[in-house]
Amino acid sequence: MTLSWVSGPAASKAWRAAVVVLIAGGSLFIAGCGDKPQEAGASQAAARVNKAEVSVQEIDFVVQQQRGLRPEQAEAAARQILERLIDQELSSQKAVDLELDRDPLVVQQLQAARREILSRAYLQKAGEAAVKPTPEEMASYYEANPALFRERRIYSLQEIAVEAAPEQIASLRAQLERARSVGDFIEYLRANDIRFSANQAVRAAEQLPIASLGSIAALKDGQAILSPTPSGAQVIVLAGSRSEPVTLEQARPAIEQYLLNSRRRDIIASDIKVLRGAASIEYVGKYAESAASAPASEASGGLGGPLK
């Protein structure tokens, strides 16, 4: 798909419109599925910049994307955003005067921005079909994940990232099992010139990868687990923990959002699979040698964010 570009104020406004959406951030996707864009209507000018206008609707759009903005801050934020849009309008007008809108790299970037914006808009629309979880489903999720809720703990961890080849993983795991302390294991790494980095962290249960939470929850103080990584292995040592359980009522909002977002991801993944199945896709050149597997990978994780 290509774009036809025109010179003058129309080109400048089209360019700035794409930039306005991009500076508003990526919130059009999953996290923003519940937000409704402002209805299209007559544009109301907030400023006139040469022969172009910056509209109130453009300012409102960017303001609405500012997460955590308090109502009393909205007016000041709108004025700052207006000044940014004026600067953008002036610089984009100058770019058009210099015919930068015809530069191949700029055209490519604008085409990519347009494709990304339209893709996000479709995915947001598709995700709106997700149905909110019922109270029974939320209660079932709560009961099925005690380490996240009823038995929730705050973990003090020592994390060691080890650079190693795949054939070294077995010996690293055996050495970790034999080591009397994490210090012994680190000395082994140093003695064998194995590169590593270590740090300490305090993480709540919901801040850990959901796939490894069960293994970490099963550890006793001083115990460790080793997991292979693309660059080697990660060792997690449980230095200590404290219990901070969460009731169903406390967890309900986070569970609802997590399950709803999971359903949105499932719907989107299913839609993309259908679209790929119906489309004619031909890999060309070096990409034809080994055609990539089609569907985008779906990230998995915990609830995200602390439960309070």
Phi, psi and omega in degrees: 000136180239164178247145173260129185250142177239157180268167175090197184302324181297317178295319180299316182292321178297318179298312183294327179300319178294319181295320180302316180294320183290322180289341178288347176097179184270024188281003177288344184277215191312310187297335183254017185298335181274351183276135179259128179292155180295137181295142179293142180194191180298132181284135178249122185287136172257335178199149174249126184240101188057241181262006182250170179232149166253122187268157174298324180298322178297316180296313181300322181300314181292320179301319183295338181272355182279103182290136176080008179284123180282151182306321182289347179266350189298317184295315179296320179296320180297320180293321177295318180296320178302315180296321177297319180291325176297314177300318179295318180297316179298313182291326179288324175299317179295322178298320178293319177303323180274004180061030175291339178291351177256357177296130184306320181293319179294316178301318180297318179295320179293321177297318179296319179296317179298315180298317181296317182296315179295322179297315179299318181299318179293316181296324176296316180297316180296320182293341181293346179284349181294138181263137179298143180292150178279163175304324180294320179293322178293319178295322179295320178294320178301313182291329183281349183230066183299328181294337178274336190231276187299326180247027183299138179227159171257125189252133169262116189239148166250123184246128181237117176264119186250131174271119184203157175278157181305324182287351179269349187299316182299316181290325177296319180295318179296319179294321179297321180293327181280335185296137179279341180204168177296330177298320178298319181294319179295321177297323177298316180298317181294318182295333182256015176054039177265121183289141179203163172224147184226149174206166178246147181210152172245119184228138172283162184305318184285353177268357179264152176302132184301329182291332183254356184300317181300319180293319180290321180297333181279350182286150169259161181307131180093344179278162184219159173230152178238131179232133177296147175228167179303331182257001182155255182205155173241129177251129177242122180250128177276106179281330180176171179200161174223149183277130174219076183294158180234132179282165178301319181296320177294322185276343189307311181300318180292320178297315180301314181294319180296312180294322179295315178296324177297319178293321177298316179298319180296317179297315181296315179299320178294318179297315180297321178297318179295316180298319178295321180295329182271346185270158172263108182242120181237119177280138188238151175064223183294338180283345178283341183294320177218091183299132181291149174294137195292298193295142174295141181291143180261120180290144176237149181188185180278198183292330180079118179089146183290147176266130182228000000 
